[in-house]
Amino acid sequence: MKVLVVGGGGREHALIRRIKESKRVDSVACCPGNGGISYDAECYNVSATDIDGVVALAKEIKADFVVVAPDDPLVAGMVDALNGAGFPTFGPKANAEIIEGSKVFSKNLMLKYNIPTAEYKVFDNAEDVIEYIKEKNEFPTVIKADGLALGKGVIIPESLEEAEAGVKEIMEDKIFGESGNNVVVEEFLTGPEVSVLAFTDGKCVKPMVSSMDHKRALDGDKGLNTGGMGTVSPNPYYTDEVAKECMEKIFIPTIEAMNKEGRTFKGCLYFGLMITPKGPKVIEYNCRFGDPETQVVLPRLKTDIMDIFEAINNETLSDLDIEWSDEACTCVIMASGGYPKSYPKGIEITGLTDGQLDGVTVYHAGTSINDGRLVTSGGRVLGVTALGKDLNEALKKSYDAVEKIEFDGAHYRKDIGQRALKAISK
């Protein structure tokens, strides 16, 4: 098979390296890809959001299967277009992608079908939001932009002043564009967070191994929210008991709810969960593999990923036994200085050979090749990922490797996995 992967970040690199290992795959293409991906796949300069361009490319290279990884093209209906052109494709159609594309839709879905989530209210103008927050007078509170916002459309103000400033940015200054036309105000939940990705063909749901993300830019969960500064798998808070409760009260009910709404979901559904004192609740849904969760989940996958993708496409997932490694996996993100705000690009990266380093896997998120040199081209640059017999061993491998990779201004958290280690030691 020739497989085309749409996207150009660390998640796509993790997918490509796993797809390459399939006994059924001869070659992998990617659009647009990045510097590190170019060592593993043939990259084409077609934007991940250019639906017509991607369909044309799939025809040109005679792709046998297409994997659409990022949220923007999924929301825009790229899977529908590829299916319409005759290409088997992994990813949900646009009418199912709304589960991530609209926070208002997903919250209303959970309310309608009794799927546990935080209490909430929806607003379409800034004055009403502030009036409601004043009346509630409960801080911290959670304010979410309705639409896609590069994983950054959530603010958690600790005071009325912070809430007013945040609502102004989202709804009046439109820092996330049309995504901020409506907002959801939620109660602030407490408890450990768990990320669970799940394969589903719309009939059956098969959760993957759990992971723990680290969203804040600085050690000790301080600083600004980012797209994720590192991940570990498994997540010690996701016990067998919690997994059983999630399957019964969240995973299966969500798939059934989408079917009842005429929005059958096929692909990877991401469940962002909070294990509250009252049990697990949904913080958010994503309609695709998470980033950087994918980078620690897929290395633990033992089953051929193309077998899974085809089973989802053919709606035969229940017939497939998906196997996972018992090893732990860790990913430390090396970011550009200044991320998640402004940062320089084009800085040379040293310490890697053909984009990799012995003993670990380096997933490239924001790199490019410039005059034969590997340079930075994004905020999150590299995901330095390692497997180990336990979390300690995997973390040591990841951090030892980070010390060998250099670029000016490189920034990374020194405490990835520490929360998980504390939970294990209790």
Salt bridges, closest charged atoms under 4 A:
GLU12 OE2 - ARG11 NE 2.99
GLU21 OE1 - ARG18 NH1 2.28
ASP40 OD2 - HIS13 NE2 2.78
ASP40 OD2 - ARG17 NH1 3.01
ASP40 OD1 - LYS20 NZ 3.02
ASP71 OD2 - ARG288 NH2 3.42
GLU100 OE2 - ARG288 NH2 2.65
ASP173 OD1 - LYS168 NZ 3.04
GLU186 OE2 - LYS107 NZ 2.83
GLU186 OE2 - LYS144 NZ 3.16
ASP213 OD2 - LYS215 NZ 3.39
ASP221 OD1 - ARG413 NH2 3.00
ASP221 OD2 - ARG419 NE 3.39
GLU245 OE2 - LYS249 NZ 3.16
GLU248 OE2 - LYS244 NZ 3.00
GLU261 OE2 - LYS112 NZ 2.73
ASP291 OD1 - ARG380 NH1 3.90
ASP304 OD2 - LYS23 NZ 3.44
ASP307 OD2 - LYS23 NZ 3.62
ASP307 OD1 - ARG24 NH1 2.63
GLU310 OE1 - ARG24 NH2 2.27
GLU315 OE1 - LYS203 NZ 3.45
GLU315 OE2 - LYS266 NZ 3.25
GLU348 OE1 - ARG373 NH1 3.28
GLU393 OE1 - LYS389 NZ 2.97
ASP400 OD2 - LYS396 NZ 2.71
ASP415 OD1 - ARG413 NE 2.86
